C-alpha cells in the first residue's frame, strides 16, 4: 500500500498532493507509479483556489512522463485561462458535450436578485413543495433558517459540517428514506451537500454564491429525472 504497487489505486486528493510536494522518502517512494498512468481527479472544482497554480504546475510536469490527467466534475474550471497555463491542451473526453448537456437538462433556474428575503420568506417558499432543500453559506445562517423552519415543520432536518460524521450519516439516511418513500422532507444545509451527496429534491433554494456552487446545488434537484423540470 505504501508503494502503490497495484494496477489501480484509490486514494484521496490530499494524499496524492502531499506525496507530490513532500521531500520525505516515505511519502515520495510511491511517485514512480504516476509515470505512464492515468490520474483521475474527481470533484476537481473543490481544489483550493489559493493553491491551484502549484497543483496545476505539478500535474503539467507529470504529463512529461506519459501521464494523462483527467479532471472530472459537473462544473469544469477553465484552468487554461490562468496566466502561464495556456499550453495545458485540455480537451473534452466526450465529443459534442453541449448536445448531452442540453438533452439531460433536468432543472429550471430562477434568479431572484432583488432585496435579500427574510428567513420567513425562504420557509414559505420551501413549504410550497413537500420535498425541498435550502443551501446557505454559513453555519450561522443554517441554524437561523432551521430554527424558523421548525416553527412550521417540526420534522424538518438540518445538516452541516459541524456535525460529527455519524450524525451526518443518520440525517442523510432519514432524508434518503423520506425522499424514496415520497414523504414530506424539508432540509436546511450548508455547502456540505454540494459534492458527493446524492439527493433528489423537487425544489432547491441556494443562497447567492459562485456559479459552480449554484450548479452543484442544482445537481441535487430532480437528480433522477422523475420530473420534467425541477426548480
C-alpha positions in Angstrom: 0.0 0.0 0.0 2.8 2.4 0.8 4.4 1.8 -2.7 1.1 1.9 -4.6 2.2 -1.4 -6.1 -1.1 -2.1 -7.9 -2.7 -1.5 -11.3 -5.5 0.6 -9.8 -5.1 2.8 -6.7 -7.9 4.6 -5.0 -6.7 7.4 -2.7 -7.6 10.9 -1.6 -6.6 14.2 -3.3 -4.8 15.2 -0.1 -2.7 12.0 -0.2 -1.8 12.5 -3.8 -0.6 16.1 -3.5 1.0 15.6 -0.1 3.2 12.9 -1.8 3.9 15.1 -4.9 5.1 18.0 -2.8 6.8 16.1 0.0 10.5 15.8 0.5 10.3 12.7 2.8 11.3 9.3 1.4 8.2 7.6 2.9 5.9 9.9 1.0 7.8 10.0 -2.3 8.7 6.3 -2.8 5.3 5.8 -4.5 5.7 8.5 -7.1 7.2 6.4 -9.8 3.8 4.8 -10.1 2.5 8.0 -11.6 4.5 7.6 -14.7 2.7 6.1 -17.7 -0.5 6.4 -15.6 -4.0 7.9 -15.8 -4.8 10.1 -12.8 -8.5 10.7 -12.3 -9.3 13.7 -10.1 -12.9 13.7 -9.1 -14.8 16.9 -8.0 -11.9 18.9 -9.2 -13.7 22.2 -8.6 -13.1 21.6 -4.9 -9.3 22.1 -5.2 -8.3 25.1 -3.1 -8.0 28.2 -5.4 -5.1 29.7 -3.4 -3.1 26.5 -4.2 -4.2 25.9 -7.7 -1.1 27.2 -9.5 1.4 24.9 -7.9 -1.1 22.0 -8.2 -1.5 22.6 -12.0 2.2 23.0 -12.4 2.9 19.6 -10.8 0.2 17.9 -12.9 1.6 19.5 -16.1 5.0 18.2 -15.1 3.7 14.7 -14.8 2.5 14.7 -18.4 6.1 14.8 -19.4 6.2 11.2 -18.1 3.4 10.0 -20.5 0.8 10.5 -17.8 -2.8 11.5 -18.6 -4.7 13.7 -16.1 -8.5 13.5 -16.2 -10.4 16.4 -14.4 -13.8 15.1 -13.5 -16.6 17.4 -12.4 -20.0 18.8 -13.4 -18.6 22.3 -13.1 -15.4 22.3 -15.1 -13.0 25.1 -14.2 -11.3 26.9 -17.1 -7.8 26.4 -15.9 -6.2 27.2 -19.3 -7.3 30.9 -18.8 -4.9 31.2 -15.8 -1.8 33.2 -16.9 1.0 30.7 -17.7 -1.2 27.7 -18.3 -2.5 28.4 -21.8 -0.5 25.4 -23.0 -2.4 22.8 -20.9 -4.0 21.4 -24.1 -7.2 20.4 -22.3 -10.0 18.7 -24.2 -13.3 17.2 -23.6 -13.3 13.4 -23.4 -16.9 13.1 -24.6 -17.4 14.5 -28.2 -20.2 17.2 -28.7 -20.7 17.6 -24.9 -23.1 20.5 -25.3 -25.6 18.2 -27.0 -25.7 15.9 -24.0 -25.9 18.8 -21.5 -29.0 20.1 -23.5 -30.6 16.6 -23.7 -30.0 15.9 -20.0 -31.2 19.2 -18.6 -33.3 18.5 -15.5 -33.8 21.8 -13.8 -35.1 25.3 -14.4 -33.1 28.2 -12.8 -35.0 31.1 -11.3 -32.8 34.1 -10.4 -34.0 36.3 -7.6 -31.5 39.1 -7.3 -33.7 41.7 -5.7 -33.7 42.5 -1.9 -32.5 39.5 0.2 -35.5 37.7 1.6 -36.3 37.2 5.2 -35.9 33.7 6.7 -39.7 33.6 6.9 -39.9 34.2 3.1 -37.5 31.3 2.5 -39.5 29.0 4.7 -42.7 30.0 2.9 -41.1 29.1 -0.5 -39.8 25.8 0.9 -43.3 24.8 2.1 -44.7 25.2 -1.4 -43.2 21.8 -2.1 -43.5 18.7 0.0 -39.8 18.0 -0.6 -37.4 21.0 -0.7 -33.9 21.9 0.4 -32.2 25.2 1.1 -28.4 25.5 1.0 -26.8 28.5 2.7 -23.3 29.8 3.0 -22.6 29.7 6.7 -23.4 27.5 9.7 -25.0 30.5 11.5 -27.4 31.1 8.6 -28.2 27.4 8.5 -29.1 27.4 12.2 -31.2 30.6 11.9 -33.2 29.2 8.9 -33.6 25.8 10.6 -35.0 27.5 13.7 -37.5 29.4 11.7 -38.4 26.3 9.6 -39.1 24.2 12.8 -41.9 26.6 13.7 -43.8 25.4 10.6 -42.4 21.8 10.2 -41.4 20.1 13.4 -39.9 17.2 11.3 -37.5 19.5 9.4 -33.9 18.4 9.2 -30.6 20.3 9.5 -27.1 19.3 8.1 -23.7 21.0 8.4 -20.0 20.2 8.5 -20.0 21.0 12.2 -21.8 17.7 12.9 -19.8 14.6 13.6 -19.7 12.0 10.9 -22.1 9.6 12.4 -24.8 12.3 13.0 -24.5 13.5 9.3 -24.9 9.9 8.1 -28.0 9.4 10.3 -29.6 12.6 8.9 -28.8 11.7 5.3 -30.3 8.2 5.9 -33.5 9.9 7.1 -33.5 12.3 4.1 -33.0 9.5 1.6 -35.7 7.3 3.1 -38.2 10.1 3.1 -37.4 11.1 -0.5 -37.6 7.5 -1.7 -41.0 6.9 0.1 -42.5 10.2 -1.1 -42.8 11.6 2.4 -42.5 15.3 3.2 -38.9 16.3 3.6 -37.6 19.8 4.3 -33.8 20.1 4.7 -31.6 23.1 5.6 -27.9 22.6 4.8 -24.6 24.2 4.3 -22.4 23.5 1.3 -21.6 20.1 2.8 -24.2 18.5 0.4 -22.9 20.1 -2.8 -20.4 17.4 -3.8 -20.6 13.7 -3.5 -24.0 13.6 -1.8 -26.7 12.1 -4.0 -30.1 13.7 -3.1 -33.1 14.3 -5.3 -35.4 17.2 -4.3 -38.1 18.8 -6.4 -37.1 22.3 -5.2 -33.6 23.5 -4.2 -33.0 27.1 -2.9 -29.4 28.4 -2.9 -28.1 31.5 -1.2 -26.1 33.6 -3.7 -22.7 32.0 -4.4 -20.2 31.4 -7.2 -21.7 29.9 -10.3 -20.0 26.5 -9.7 -21.6 26.2 -6.3 -25.0 27.1 -7.7 -24.7 24.4 -10.4 -23.5 21.9 -7.9 -26.7 22.7 -5.8 -28.8 22.1 -8.9 -27.3 18.6 -9.1 -29.4 17.8 -6.0 -32.6 18.9 -7.8 -34.6 16.4 -9.9 -31.4 14.3 -9.9 -33.2 11.2 -11.0 -35.1 13.0 -13.8 -38.5 11.9 -12.4 -39.9 15.4 -13.1 -40.0 17.3 -16.4 -38.1 20.1 -14.7 -37.0 20.7 -11.1 -36.7 24.2 -9.7 
